[in-house]
Amino acid sequence: MGVPVKEFLEARQLEEFRLELVAGEKGLTREVTTSRIQKPGLLLTGLLEELHPDRLQIFGAAEIGYLTSLPPEKLARALGVLEKTDIPAIIVTRQLEPPNFLLNLCRKKDIPLFKTSFSSSAFIEGITKYLEERLAPSTTLHGVLVDVLGVGILLIGKSGIGKSECALDLVSRGFRLVSDDVVIVKKMPPSVLFGTSSDIIRYHMEIRGLGIVNIKDLYGITAIREKKQMDLVVELVRWESDSEYERLGFEEKTYNILGVELPYLRIPVSPGRSVATIVEVAARNQILKIMGHHSAKALEAHLDNAMKGLKR
């Protein structure tokens, strides 16, 4: 699955680049399948032989200046390299006017040709970030994503267990909601998971007995986030007296999402237990672990030392 080139003219995130289509409109259905970009300077001189047909081709002042300086025979040879493959698009930077030979090539091969006022380096940085996000592996999960003290916590569990109510309690304490009910997860390089909400239900939360509420309207802009890195998965489960739950915290479990292992906790829910408080403490404890302090292991080491002292 790739990104259609026509999206470059429609995407809100790319408006700042002010891309202008100057030729090859019939090729707008072509797709970009990689976030890697090619600047074909050395290739046009003949020092490189490999043109990557799946990459956007960026023509800056160096490429345009070199091509316009070539005699007809060498120019035809250089353009022949571009003609051999169906590259997705060509972008001319610095608001340079594409020379006629490049315009003719793009019209002949139906290659979308854009120009932008940005420099090559600035444009490459921006378009690479955009394509990395658009082409990132993704999945949709049923749950609630909250930001607690900078820790992205995914709350999962069976329907009706109290995920939204827990998130609402956390929001009322000053923490932030990312998404309720449906969490869209994307894996960004190298192995980082980010969660967000769909545009339709963004900022909204369903509370049984109350209905749909808008967190942004109720608590203000500081109570919501559009995107957050995921650091911890907390599953809420119903309390069962005959089930075993983690008591000491020595064993560290993980939860796999898109091939990434996240720390995982299983929290039993029962009347009288403040689940939001437990989740907040879990976030604080996760911060300590990231900083290198593991409370359970520290206690274990302290007990071991005490036992050794008794044996003496």
C-alpha positions as CSV (number, residue, x, y, z in Angstrom):
1,M,0.0,0.0,0.0
2,G,1.5,3.3,-1.1
3,V,0.8,7.0,-0.9
4,P,-0.9,8.4,-4.1
5,V,1.1,11.3,-5.5
6,K,-2.1,13.4,-5.8
7,E,-2.1,13.4,-2.0
8,F,0.8,15.9,-2.1
9,L,-1.7,18.5,-3.3
10,E,-4.4,17.6,-0.8
11,A,-2.6,16.8,2.4
12,R,-3.0,19.4,5.1
13,Q,0.4,18.5,6.5
14,L,2.1,19.4,3.2
15,E,0.4,22.8,2.7
16,E,3.5,24.6,4.0
17,F,5.5,23.3,1.1
18,R,3.3,25.1,-1.4
19,L,3.7,22.4,-4.0
20,E,2.7,23.5,-7.5
21,L,1.9,20.9,-10.2
22,V,3.4,22.1,-13.5
23,A,3.2,18.9,-15.7
24,G,2.3,15.2,-15.7
25,E,-1.2,15.6,-14.2
26,K,-2.2,12.2,-15.7
27,G,0.3,10.5,-13.5
28,L,-1.1,11.7,-10.1
29,T,-2.5,8.2,-9.5
30,R,1.1,6.9,-9.2
31,E,2.1,5.8,-5.7
32,V,5.1,6.3,-3.5
33,T,5.9,3.1,-1.6
34,T,9.0,4.2,0.3
35,S,10.0,7.2,2.5
36,R,13.5,7.2,1.0
37,I,14.2,10.1,-1.3
38,Q,16.7,10.2,-4.2
39,K,18.6,13.3,-5.4
40,P,20.0,12.1,-8.7
41,G,23.0,14.4,-9.0
42,L,25.8,11.8,-9.5
43,L,23.5,9.5,-11.4
44,L,22.9,12.2,-14.1
45,T,26.7,12.6,-14.5
46,G,27.0,8.9,-15.2
47,L,28.9,8.1,-12.0
48,L,26.0,6.1,-10.7
49,E,24.0,3.6,-12.7
50,E,21.1,2.8,-10.3
51,L,18.0,4.9,-10.4
52,H,15.5,3.8,-7.7
53,P,12.1,3.8,-9.5
54,D,10.1,3.8,-6.3
55,R,11.6,7.0,-4.9
56,L,10.7,10.6,-5.3
57,Q,13.3,12.4,-7.4
58,I,14.5,15.8,-6.1
59,F,16.0,18.3,-8.6
60,G,17.8,21.2,-6.9
61,A,19.9,24.0,-8.4
62,A,22.8,21.5,-8.9
63,E,20.8,19.1,-11.0
64,I,19.0,21.8,-13.1
65,G,22.2,23.7,-13.6
66,Y,24.1,20.6,-14.7
67,L,21.4,19.4,-17.1
68,T,21.0,22.8,-18.8
69,S,24.8,23.0,-19.3
70,L,25.0,19.7,-21.2
71,P,25.3,19.4,-25.0
72,P,22.3,17.7,-26.7
73,E,23.9,14.2,-26.9
74,K,24.9,14.1,-23.2
75,L,21.5,15.6,-22.2
76,A,19.7,12.9,-24.1
77,R,21.8,10.3,-22.4
78,A,21.0,11.7,-18.9
79,L,17.3,12.1,-19.6
80,G,17.3,8.5,-20.9
81,V,18.1,7.3,-17.4
82,L,14.9,8.9,-16.2
83,E,12.8,7.5,-19.1
84,K,13.7,3.9,-18.4
85,T,11.7,3.7,-15.2
86,D,8.3,4.9,-14.0
87,I,9.4,7.1,-11.1
88,P,6.5,8.4,-9.0
89,A,7.2,12.1,-9.3
90,I,9.9,14.8,-9.7
91,I,10.1,17.8,-7.4
92,V,12.1,20.9,-8.4
93,T,13.1,23.0,-5.4
94,R,14.0,26.7,-4.8
95,Q,11.1,27.8,-7.0
96,L,13.3,27.1,-10.1
97,E,11.6,27.0,-13.4
98,P,11.8,23.5,-14.8
99,P,13.5,23.6,-18.2
100,N,11.6,22.6,-21.3
101,F,13.3,19.3,-21.8
102,L,12.2,18.2,-18.3
103,L,8.7,19.4,-18.9
104,N,8.5,17.5,-22.2
105,L,9.9,14.4,-20.5
106,C,7.2,14.5,-17.8
107,R,4.4,15.2,-20.2
108,K,5.6,12.3,-22.5
109,K,5.9,9.8,-19.6
110,D,3.0,11.2,-17.5
111,I,5.4,11.8,-14.6
112,P,4.0,14.4,-12.1
113,L,6.3,17.4,-12.0
114,F,6.1,19.7,-9.0
115,K,8.0,22.8,-7.9
116,T,8.4,24.3,-4.5
117,S,10.1,27.4,-3.0
118,F,11.8,25.3,-0.3
119,S,15.5,24.3,-0.5
120,S,16.2,20.6,-1.3
121,S,17.4,19.8,2.2
122,A,14.3,21.4,3.9
123,F,11.9,19.8,1.5
124,I,13.6,16.3,1.8
125,E,13.4,16.5,5.6
126,G,9.7,17.4,5.6
127,I,8.5,15.0,3.0
128,T,10.5,12.1,4.6
129,K,8.8,12.7,7.9
130,Y,5.4,12.8,6.2
131,L,6.0,9.6,4.2
132,E,7.4,7.8,7.2
133,E,4.2,8.4,9.1
134,R,1.9,7.6,6.2
135,L,3.7,4.4,5.2
136,A,4.3,3.2,8.8
137,P,2.8,-0.2,9.7
138,S,-0.5,0.4,11.6
139,T,-3.3,-1.4,13.4
140,T,-6.5,-0.5,15.3
141,L,-7.0,-1.5,18.9
142,H,-10.0,-1.4,21.2
143,G,-9.0,0.6,24.2
144,V,-8.3,4.0,25.7
145,L,-5.0,5.8,25.4
146,V,-4.1,8.4,28.0
147,D,-1.0,10.5,28.8
148,V,-0.1,10.3,32.5
149,L,2.9,12.3,33.5
150,G,4.3,11.9,30.0
151,V,3.8,8.1,30.0
152,G,1.5,6.9,27.2
153,I,-0.7,4.3,28.8
154,L,-3.0,2.0,26.7
155,L,-6.0,0.8,28.8
156,I,-7.5,-2.5,27.5
157,G,-10.1,-4.9,28.8
158,K,-13.5,-6.3,28.1
159,S,-16.4,-3.9,27.2
160,G,-17.9,-2.4,30.4
161,I,-14.9,-3.0,32.6
162,G,-14.4,0.7,33.2
163,K,-11.7,1.9,30.9
164,S,-13.4,5.1,29.9
165,E,-14.4,5.8,33.5
166,C,-10.8,5.3,34.6
167,A,-9.6,7.7,31.8
168,L,-12.2,10.3,32.8
169,D,-10.9,10.1,36.4
170,L,-7.4,10.6,35.2
171,V,-8.4,13.6,33.1
172,S,-10.1,15.2,36.1
173,R,-6.8,14.9,37.9
174,G,-5.1,16.9,35.2
175,F,-3.9,14.2,32.9
176,R,-4.6,14.0,29.2
177,L,-6.8,11.9,26.9
178,V,-5.5,10.8,23.5
179,S,-8.3,8.4,22.3
180,D,-11.3,6.6,23.7
181,D,-12.7,3.3,22.4
182,V,-10.6,3.1,19.2
183,V,-6.9,3.7,19.2
184,I,-5.0,3.9,15.9
185,V,-1.4,2.6,16.4
186,K,1.5,3.3,14.1
187,K,5.0,1.8,14.3
188,M,7.6,4.5,13.6
189,P,11.3,3.8,13.0
190,P,13.1,2.2,14.6
191,S,10.5,0.5,16.9
192,V,8.4,3.2,18.5
193,L,4.6,3.0,18.8
194,F,2.4,6.1,18.5
195,G,-1.3,6.1,19.2
196,T,-3.9,8.5,18.0
197,S,-7.7,8.8,17.5
198,S,-9.8,8.8,14.4
199,D,-10.9,12.2,13.2
200,I,-14.5,11.4,13.7
201,I,-14.4,10.6,17.5
202,R,-11.4,12.8,18.4
203,Y,-11.7,14.4,21.9
204,H,-14.9,12.5,22.6
205,M,-15.6,9.9,25.3
206,E,-18.5,7.6,26.0
207,I,-19.5,7.3,29.6
208,R,-22.3,4.7,30.3
209,G,-25.3,6.4,32.0
210,L,-24.1,9.9,30.8
211,G,-23.5,9.5,27.1
212,I,-21.0,11.1,24.8
213,V,-19.0,14.0,26.2
214,N,-16.4,16.3,24.6
215,I,-13.3,16.3,26.8
216,K,-11.9,19.3,25.0
217,D,-15.0,21.4,25.6
218,L,-15.4,20.2,29.2
219,Y,-11.7,20.5,30.4
220,G,-10.0,22.6,27.9
221,I,-7.1,22.2,25.4
222,T,-4.7,21.0,28.1
223,A,-6.8,17.9,28.7
224,I,-6.3,16.3,25.3
225,R,-3.5,15.2,23.0
226,E,-3.7,14.3,19.3
227,K,-0.8,11.8,19.4
228,K,1.3,10.1,22.1
229,Q,4.1,7.5,22.2
230,M,2.9,4.3,23.9
231,D,5.0,3.2,26.9
232,L,2.8,0.9,28.9
233,V,-0.2,-1.4,28.5
234,V,-2.6,-1.9,31.4
235,E,-5.3,-4.5,31.1
236,L,-8.3,-4.1,33.5
237,V,-9.9,-7.4,34.5
238,R,-12.7,-8.3,36.9
239,W,-11.6,-9.4,40.3
240,E,-11.9,-13.1,40.9
241,S,-11.1,-14.5,44.3
242,D,-9.7,-17.8,42.9
243,S,-7.4,-16.0,40.4
244,E,-3.8,-15.1,41.0
245,Y,-2.5,-11.6,40.5
246,E,0.9,-10.0,40.7
247,R,1.8,-9.3,44.3
248,L,5.5,-8.4,44.3
249,G,6.3,-7.1,40.8
250,F,9.4,-9.2,40.3
251,E,8.1,-10.7,37.0
252,E,8.0,-8.2,34.2
253,K,5.5,-9.1,31.5
254,T,5.2,-7.6,28.0
255,Y,2.4,-7.1,25.4
256,N,3.2,-7.3,21.7
257,I,1.9,-4.7,19.3
258,L,3.1,-4.7,15.7
259,G,6.2,-6.6,16.8
260,V,7.1,-4.2,19.6
261,E,7.1,-5.5,23.2
262,L,5.6,-3.0,25.7
263,P,5.6,-3.4,29.5
264,Y,2.3,-5.0,30.5
265,L,0.3,-4.9,33.8
266,R,-2.9,-6.8,34.7
267,I,-5.0,-4.8,37.1
268,P,-8.0,-6.4,38.9
269,V,-11.1,-4.2,39.2
270,S,-13.5,-4.5,42.2
271,P,-15.7,-2.1,44.2
272,G,-13.7,0.1,46.4
273,R,-10.5,0.0,44.4
274,S,-9.5,3.3,42.9
275,V,-8.3,2.1,39.5
276,A,-7.3,5.6,38.4
277,T,-5.0,5.9,41.4
278,I,-3.4,2.5,40.6
279,V,-2.9,3.5,37.0
280,E,-1.3,6.8,38.1
281,V,1.1,5.0,40.4
282,A,1.9,2.6,37.6
283,A,2.9,5.6,35.5
284,R,5.1,7.0,38.2
285,N,6.7,3.5,38.8
286,Q,7.3,3.2,35.0
287,I,9.2,6.5,35.1
288,L,11.3,5.2,38.0
289,K,12.1,2.1,35.9
290,I,13.1,4.2,32.9
291,M,15.4,6.1,35.3
292,G,17.0,2.8,36.4
293,H,15.2,2.4,39.8
294,H,13.2,-0.8,40.1
295,S,11.4,-0.8,43.5
296,A,10.6,-4.5,43.6
297,K,14.1,-5.5,42.6
298,A,15.6,-3.0,45.1
299,L,13.5,-4.6,47.9
300,E,14.5,-8.1,46.8
301,A,18.2,-7.1,46.9
302,H,17.7,-5.5,50.4
303,L,16.0,-8.7,51.6
304,D,18.8,-10.9,50.2
305,N,21.4,-8.8,52.1
306,A,19.3,-9.0,55.3
307,M,19.1,-12.8,55.0
308,K,22.8,-13.1,54.4
309,G,23.4,-11.0,57.5
310,L,21.2,-13.4,59.6
311,K,23.1,-16.4,58.4
312,R,26.3,-15.0,59.6
